[in-house]
Amino acid sequence: MNHYLATYIDLIQSFGFVFIVGFIIALLGKLFLDHSKDNFIDSVKVRVDE
């Protein structure tokens, strides 16, 4: 195998690894952070007419 070809293959694998890890981190962050946003109660003003 040519040295330049091996370097090119390593470069492509590095880009793929960084992309996959970044995608997984973004996906997990979205799952956990969006879930915590929906887990609270908004304050509501209640008026009682007598």
C-alpha positions as CSV (number, residue, x, y, z in Angstrom):
1,M,0.0,0.0,0.0
2,N,1.3,3.4,-0.9
3,H,2.1,5.8,2.0
4,Y,0.0,8.6,0.6
5,L,-3.0,6.2,0.2
6,A,-2.6,5.1,3.8
7,T,-2.5,8.7,5.0
8,Y,-5.6,9.5,2.9
9,I,-7.5,6.6,4.3
10,D,-6.5,7.6,7.9
11,L,-7.7,11.2,7.2
12,I,-11.1,10.0,5.9
13,Q,-11.4,7.7,8.9
14,S,-10.6,10.5,11.2
15,F,-13.2,12.8,9.6
16,G,-15.8,10.0,9.9
17,F,-15.0,9.3,13.5
18,V,-15.2,13.0,14.5
19,F,-18.5,13.3,12.6
20,I,-20.1,10.2,14.2
21,V,-18.9,11.3,17.7
22,G,-20.2,14.8,17.2
23,F,-23.5,13.5,15.9
24,I,-23.9,11.2,19.0
25,I,-23.0,14.0,21.4
26,A,-25.5,16.3,19.7
27,L,-28.2,13.7,19.7
28,L,-27.7,12.8,23.4
29,G,-27.6,16.5,24.3
30,K,-30.9,17.1,22.5
31,L,-32.6,14.1,24.1
32,F,-31.5,15.0,27.7
33,L,-31.8,18.8,27.5
34,D,-35.1,19.0,25.7
35,H,-36.6,16.5,28.1
36,S,-35.7,18.7,31.1
37,K,-37.3,21.7,29.5
38,D,-40.7,19.9,29.3
39,N,-40.5,18.8,32.9
40,F,-41.8,21.9,34.7
41,I,-45.1,23.6,35.4
42,D,-45.7,27.2,34.1
43,S,-47.1,29.7,36.6
44,V,-50.8,30.4,36.0
45,K,-52.8,33.4,37.2
46,V,-56.2,32.3,38.5
47,R,-59.0,34.7,39.1
48,V,-62.1,33.7,41.1
49,D,-65.4,35.5,40.5
50,E,-67.7,35.5,43.5
